[in-house]
């Protein structure tokens, strides 16, 4: 027996209809196109992220999914001689996009010339300090936005099968907690 509440009508209006089944031909075409991108030896993976390439990659993790605000950082040396390559950056972003504990992971890649907005003043100060050392920072945000967004990806193995490159290399980043306080 369903109990009617004052919110029942609003929930019925705001409910999102079920997802339609995608056209199998479109799915197959998208998979074939993605395969060109993720195949072994794809030339884009060797491209430098910028000219001149940054000496280090600033790694910034903002964790808002627990009972505290926490910022962890690291400066990552590129594994290839000559600077940071697109493949290395892609592997890091693709991995974190699928392998996270919260229901969503947000990320942005920034360079020195960009004017950015930040959630917290402290976040901006730490971020800008990293930009001084290197002109390139990748920022990840674990955010507990349950109810606002569904958990993504729903199936990590399927996500990896679709988006992980054949030449994927896990980048182990040794971070340091630079800020932590209760939420």
Phi and psi in degrees as GROMACS dihedral restraints (atoms count N, CA, C in turn):
[ dihedral_restraints ]
;  ai    aj    ak    al  type     phi  dphi    fc
    3     4     5     6     1   -87.3    20    10
    4     5     6     7     1   130.6    20    10
    6     7     8     9     1   -95.0    20    10
    7     8     9    10     1   124.4    20    10
    9    10    11    12     1   -81.7    20    10
   10    11    12    13     1   135.0    20    10
   12    13    14    15     1  -125.6    20    10
   13    14    15    16     1   174.7    20    10
   15    16    17    18     1   -65.2    20    10
   16    17    18    19     1   -19.4    20    10
   18    19    20    21     1   -92.6    20    10
   19    20    21    22     1   -11.4    20    10
   21    22    23    24     1   -56.4    20    10
   22    23    24    25     1   -46.8    20    10
   24    25    26    27     1   -64.1    20    10
   25    26    27    28     1   -42.9    20    10
   27    28    29    30     1   -64.6    20    10
   28    29    30    31     1   -42.6    20    10
   30    31    32    33     1   -63.6    20    10
   31    32    33    34     1   -37.4    20    10
   33    34    35    36     1   -64.9    20    10
   34    35    36    37     1   -39.9    20    10
   36    37    38    39     1   -70.1    20    10
   37    38    39    40     1   -39.7    20    10
   39    40    41    42     1   -86.0    20    10
   40    41    42    43     1    -5.5    20    10
   42    43    44    45     1   -65.2    20    10
   43    44    45    46     1   145.6    20    10
   45    46    47    48     1   -93.4    20    10
   46    47    48    49     1   128.1    20    10
   48    49    50    51     1   -65.4    20    10
   49    50    51    52     1   157.0    20    10
   51    52    53    54     1   -59.8    20    10
   52    53    54    55     1   153.0    20    10
   54    55    56    57     1   -70.9    20    10
   55    56    57    58     1   139.7    20    10
   57    58    59    60     1   -78.0    20    10
   58    59    60    61     1   151.8    20    10
   60    61    62    63     1   -69.2    20    10
   61    62    63    64     1   128.4    20    10
   63    64    65    66     1   -69.9    20    10
   64    65    66    67     1   152.2    20    10
   66    67    68    69     1   -64.8    20    10
   67    68    69    70     1   121.8    20    10
   69    70    71    72     1   -57.6    20    10
   70    71    72    73     1   -33.3    20    10
   72    73    74    75     1   -67.8    20    10
   73    74    75    76     1   -42.0    20    10
   75    76    77    78     1   -64.2    20    10
   76    77    78    79     1   -42.8    20    10
   78    79    80    81     1   -60.1    20    10
   79    80    81    82     1   -44.7    20    10
   81    82    83    84     1   -64.1    20    10
   82    83    84    85     1   -41.1    20    10
   84    85    86    87     1   -64.7    20    10
   85    86    87    88     1   -43.8    20    10
   87    88    89    90     1   -62.6    20    10
   88    89    90    91     1   -39.7    20    10
   90    91    92    93     1   -65.1    20    10
   91    92    93    94     1   -40.1    20    10
   93    94    95    96     1   -65.1    20    10
   94    95    96    97     1   -41.9    20    10
   96    97    98    99     1   -64.6    20    10
   97    98    99   100     1   -44.5    20    10
   99   100   101   102     1   -61.7    20    10
  100   101   102   103     1   -32.9    20    10
  102   103   104   105     1   -63.9    20    10
  103   104   105   106     1   -35.7    20    10
  105   106   107   108     1   -61.0    20    10
  106   107   108   109     1   -37.6    20    10
  108   109   110   111     1   -73.6    20    10
  109   110   111   112     1   -39.1    20    10
  111   112   113   114     1   -96.4    20    10
  112   113   114   115     1    -2.2    20    10
  114   115   116   117     1   -66.6    20    10
  115   116   117   118     1   157.1    20    10
  117   118   119   120     1   -63.2    20    10
  118   119   120   121     1   136.5    20    10
  120   121   122   123     1    82.1    20    10
  121   122   123   124     1     8.4    20    10
  123   124   125   126     1   -56.9    20    10
  124   125   126   127     1   128.1    20    10
  126   127   128   129     1   -64.7    20    10
  127   128   129   130     1   -29.9    20    10
  129   130   131   132     1   -59.8    20    10
  130   131   132   133     1   -27.4    20    10
  132   133   134   135     1   -65.6    20    10
  133   134   135   136     1   -24.5    20    10
  135   136   137   138     1   -89.8    20    10
  136   137   138   139     1    -7.6    20    10
  138   139   140   141     1   -67.4    20    10
  139   140   141   142     1   140.8    20    10
  141   142   143   144     1   -69.6    20    10
  142   143   144   145     1   147.9    20    10
  144   145   146   147     1   -71.6    20    10
  145   146   147   148     1   -22.2    20    10
  147   148   149   150     1  -161.7    20    10
  148   149   150   151     1   166.9    20    10
  150   151   152   153     1  -120.3    20    10
  151   152   153   154     1   119.3    20    10
  153   154   155   156     1   -72.1    20    10
  154   155   156   157     1   158.0    20    10
  156   157   158   159     1   -71.1    20    10
  157   158   159   160     1   148.9    20    10
  159   160   161   162     1   -67.8    20    10
  160   161   162   163     1   145.6    20    10
  162   163   164   165     1   -69.7    20    10
  163   164   165   166     1   -27.6    20    10
  165   166   167   168     1  -144.0    20    10
  166   167   168   169     1   159.9    20    10
  168   169   170   171     1  -104.3    20    10
  169   170   171   172     1   120.3    20    10
  171   172   173   174     1   -76.1    20    10
  172   173   174   175     1   128.7    20    10
  174   175   176   177     1  -116.4    20    10
  175   176   177   178     1   122.6    20    10
  177   178   179   180     1  -131.4    20    10
  178   179   180   181     1   119.3    20    10
  180   181   182   183     1  -118.5    20    10
  181   182   183   184     1   116.5    20    10
  183   184   185   186     1  -103.6    20    10
  184   185   186   187     1   117.3    20    10
  186   187   188   189     1  -107.5    20    10
  187   188   189   190     1   108.7    20    10
  189   190   191   192     1  -117.8    20    10
  190   191   192   193     1    20.5    20    10
  192   193   194   195     1  -100.9    20    10
  193   194   195   196     1    -2.2    20    10
  195   196   197   198     1  -109.2    20    10
  196   197   198   199     1  -156.3    20    10
  198   199   200   201     1   -90.1    20    10
  199   200   201   202     1    13.9    20    10
  201   202   203   204     1  -147.1    20    10
  202   203   204   205     1   163.7    20    10
  204   205   206   207     1   -94.4    20    10
  205   206   207   208     1   130.8    20    10
  207   208   209   210     1  -140.2    20    10
  208   209   210   211     1   135.9    20    10
  210   211   212   213     1  -120.6    20    10
  211   212   213   214     1   127.0    20    10
  213   214   215   216     1  -121.1    20    10
  214   215   216   217     1   141.7    20    10
  216   217   218   219     1  -135.9    20    10
  217   218   219   220     1   164.5    20    10
  219   220   221   222     1  -162.5    20    10
  220   221   222   223     1   156.2    20    10
  222   223   224   225     1  -110.9    20    10
  223   224   225   226     1   119.3    20    10
  225   226   227   228     1  -104.6    20    10
  226   227   228   229     1   126.3    20    10
  228   229   230   231     1   -79.9    20    10
  229   230   231   232     1   133.5    20    10
  231   232   233   234     1   -59.7    20    10
  232   233   234   235     1   143.6    20    10
  234   235   236   237     1   -80.5    20    10
  235   236   237   238     1   -21.7    20    10
  237   238   239   240     1   -96.9    20    10
  238   239   240   241     1   145.5    20    10
  240   241   242   243     1   -66.4    20    10
  241   242   243   244     1   140.5    20    10
  243   244   245   246     1    99.0    20    10
  244   245   246   247     1    -9.6    20    10
  246   247   248   249     1   126.6    20    10
  247   248   249   250     1   176.7    20    10
  249   250   251   252     1   -70.5    20    10
  250   251   252   253     1   130.0    20    10
  252   253   254   255     1  -104.7    20    10
  253   254   255   256     1   155.6    20    10
  255   256   257   258     1   -59.4    20    10
  256   257   258   259     1   -38.0    20    10
  258   259   260   261     1   -61.7    20    10
  259   260   261   262     1   -40.8    20    10
  261   262   263   264     1   -65.9    20    10
  262   263   264   265     1   -43.1    20    10
  264   265   266   267     1   -64.9    20    10
  265   266   267   268     1   -44.9    20    10
  267   268   269   270     1   -60.1    20    10
  268   269   270   271     1   -44.7    20    10
  270   271   272   273     1   -58.9    20    10
  271   272   273   274     1   -40.6    20    10
  273   274   275   276     1   -66.7    20    10
  274   275   276   277     1   -47.2    20    10
  276   277   278   279     1   -67.2    20    10
  277   278   279   280     1   -43.5    20    10
  279   280   281   282     1   -62.5    20    10
  280   281   282   283     1   -42.8    20    10
  282   283   284   285     1   -62.1    20    10
  283   284   285   286     1   -51.7    20    10
  285   286   287   288     1   -66.5    20    10
  286   287   288   289     1   -30.1    20    10
  288   289   290   291     1   -64.5    20    10
  289   290   291   292     1   -29.4    20    10
  291   292   293   294     1  -103.2    20    10
  292   293   294   295     1   -29.6    20    10
  294   295   296   297     1  -108.4    20    10
  295   296   297   298     1    85.9    20    10
  297   298   299   300     1  -148.1    20    10
  298   299   300   301     1   157.9    20    10
  300   301   302   303     1   -87.9    20    10
  301   302   303   304     1   -26.8    20    10
  303   304   305   306     1   -81.9    20    10
  304   305   306   307     1   176.6    20    10
  306   307   308   309     1   -78.3    20    10
  307   308   309   310     1   -15.0    20    10
  309   310   311   312     1  -149.5    20    10
  310   311   312   313     1   155.2    20    10
  312   313   314   315     1  -130.9    20    10
  313   314   315   316     1   122.9    20    10
  315   316   317   318     1  -106.2    20    10
  316   317   318   319     1   149.5    20    10
  318   319   320   321     1  -147.4    20    10
  319   320   321   322     1   157.9    20    10
  321   322   323   324     1  -150.3    20    10
  322   323   324   325     1   150.1    20    10
  324   325   326   327     1  -114.7    20    10
  325   326   327   328     1   128.5    20    10
  327   328   329   330     1  -127.6    20    10
  328   329   330   331     1   153.7    20    10
  330   331   332   333     1  -121.8    20    10
  331   332   333   334     1   165.8    20    10
  333   334   335   336     1   -55.2    20    10
  334   335   336   337     1   -38.8    20    10
  336   337   338   339     1   -72.1    20    10
  337   338   339   340     1   -15.8    20    10
  339   340   341   342     1   -78.3    20    10
  340   341   342   343     1   144.4    20    10
  342   343   344   345     1  -100.8    20    10
  343   344   345   346     1   118.7    20    10
  345   346   347   348     1  -116.5    20    10
  346   347   348   349     1   159.6    20    10
  348   349   350   351     1  -109.9    20    10
  349   350   351   352     1   144.2    20    10
  351   352   353   354     1  -126.3    20    10
  352   353   354   355     1   154.4    20    10
  354   355   356   357     1   -70.9    20    10
  355   356   357   358     1   -35.0    20    10
  357   358   359   360     1  -132.8    20    10
  358   359   360   361     1   146.5    20    10
  360   361   362   363     1   -59.8    20    10
  361   362   363   364     1   -41.1    20    10
  363   364   365   366     1   -60.7    20    10
  364   365   366   367     1   -40.8    20    10
  366   367   368   369     1   -58.3    20    10
  367   368   369   370     1   -43.7    20    10
  369   370   371   372     1   -64.1    20    10
  370   371   372   373     1   -44.3    20    10
  372   373   374   375     1   -62.3    20    10
  373   374   375   376     1   -44.5    20    10
  375   376   377   378     1   -65.7    20    10
  376   377   378   379     1   -44.7    20    10
  378   379   380   381     1   -59.9    20    10
  379   380   381   382     1   -47.6    20    10
  381   382   383   384     1   -65.0    20    10
  382   383   384   385     1   -34.8    20    10
  384   385   386   387     1   -61.8    20    10
  385   386   387   388     1   -36.2    20    10
  387   388   389   390     1   -70.4    20    10
  388   389   390   391     1   -39.0    20    10
  390   391   392   393     1   -63.4    20    10
  391   392   393   394     1   -31.5    20    10
  393   394   395   396     1   -63.2    20    10
  394   395   396   397     1   -37.9    20    10
  396   397   398   399     1   -76.2    20    10
  397   398   399   400     1   -33.9    20    10
  399   400   401   402     1  -147.8    20    10
  400   401   402   403     1   148.5    20    10
  402   403   404   405     1   -89.1    20    10
  403   404   405   406     1    18.9    20    10
  405   406   407   408     1  -143.2    20    10
  406   407   408   409     1   119.4    20    10
  408   409   410   411     1  -131.8    20    10
  409   410   411   412     1   134.0    20    10
  411   412   413   414     1  -107.1    20    10
  412   413   414   415     1   126.6    20    10
  414   415   416   417     1  -116.6    20    10
  415   416   417   418     1   129.0    20    10
  417   418   419   420     1  -113.3    20    10
  418   419   420   421     1   144.5    20    10
  420   421   422   423     1  -130.2    20    10
  421   422   423   424     1   114.2    20    10
  423   424   425   426     1   -81.6    20    10
  424   425   426   427     1   121.0    20    10
  426   427   428   429     1  -131.2    20    10
  427   428   429   430     1   131.3    20    10
  429   430   431   432     1   -86.8    20    10
  430   431   432   433     1    81.9    20    10
  432   433   434   435     1  -109.4    20    10
  433   434   435   436     1    41.9    20    10
  435   436   437   438     1   -55.5    20    10
  436   437   438   439     1   138.6    20    10
  438   439   440   441     1    92.8    20    10
  439   440   441   442     1   -29.5    20    10
  441   442   443   444     1   -89.5    20    10
  442   443   444   445     1   -37.6    20    10
  444   445   446   447     1  -136.6    20    10
  445   446   447   448     1   143.8    20    10
  447   448   449   450     1   -73.2    20    10
  448   449   450   451     1   159.5    20    10
  450   451   452   453     1   -64.0    20    10
  451   452   453   454     1   129.7    20    10
  453   454   455   456     1  -134.4    20    10
  454   455   456   457     1   139.8    20    10
  456   457   458   459     1   -75.9    20    10
  457   458   459   460     1   155.1    20    10
  459   460   461   462     1   -71.0    20    10
  460   461   462   463     1   -35.8    20    10
  462   463   464   465     1  -128.3    20    10
  463   464   465   466     1   104.2    20    10
  465   466   467   468     1   -63.6    20    10
  466   467   468   469     1   -39.5    20    10
  468   469   470   471     1   -63.6    20    10
  469   470   471   472     1   -41.7    20    10
  471   472   473   474     1   -66.6    20    10
  472   473   474   475     1   -39.8    20    10
  474   475   476   477     1   -59.9    20    10
  475   476   477   478     1   -47.7    20    10
  477   478   479   480     1   -63.3    20    10
  478   479   480   481     1   -40.8    20    10
  480   481   482   483     1   -61.7    20    10
  481   482   483   484     1   -35.4    20    10
  483   484   485   486     1   -81.4    20    10
  484   485   486   487     1   -36.0    20    10
  486   487   488   489     1  -118.5    20    10
  487   488   489   490     1   -13.1    20    10
  489   490   491   492     1   -78.6    20    10
  490   491   492   493     1   134.3    20    10
  492   493   494   495     1   -76.1    20    10
  493   494   495   496     1   151.3    20    10
  495   496   497   498     1   -59.5    20    10
  496   497   498   499     1   -31.7    20    10
  498   499   500   501     1   -92.3    20    10
  499   500   501   502     1    19.5    20    10
  501   502   503   504     1   -53.0    20    10
  502   503   504   505     1   138.7    20    10
  504   505   506   507     1  -135.2    20    10
  505   506   507   508     1   121.2    20    10
  507   508   509   510     1   -69.1    20    10
  508   509   510   511     1   133.0    20    10
  510   511   512   513     1  -108.3    20    10
  511   512   513   514     1   110.6    20    10
  513   514   515   516     1   -84.3    20    10
  514   515   516   517     1   113.1    20    10
  516   517   518   519     1  -104.6    20    10
  517   518   519   520     1   123.2    20    10
  519   520   521   522     1   -91.3    20    10
  520   521   522   523     1    96.0    20    10
  522   523   524   525     1   -90.3    20    10
  523   524   525   526     1   160.3    20    10
  525   526   527   528     1  -120.6    20    10
  526   527   528   529     1   132.0    20    10
  528   529   530   531     1   -75.2    20    10
  529   530   531   532     1   118.0    20    10
  531   532   533   534     1  -105.5    20    10
  532   533   534   535     1   -10.5    20    10
  534   535   536   537     1  -158.1    20    10
  535   536   537   538     1   136.3    20    10
  537   538   539   540     1  -156.3    20    10
  538   539   540   541     1   126.6    20    10
  540   541   542   543     1  -151.3    20    10
  541   542   543   544     1   154.4    20    10
  543   544   545   546     1   -59.2    20    10
  544   545   546   547     1   148.9    20    10
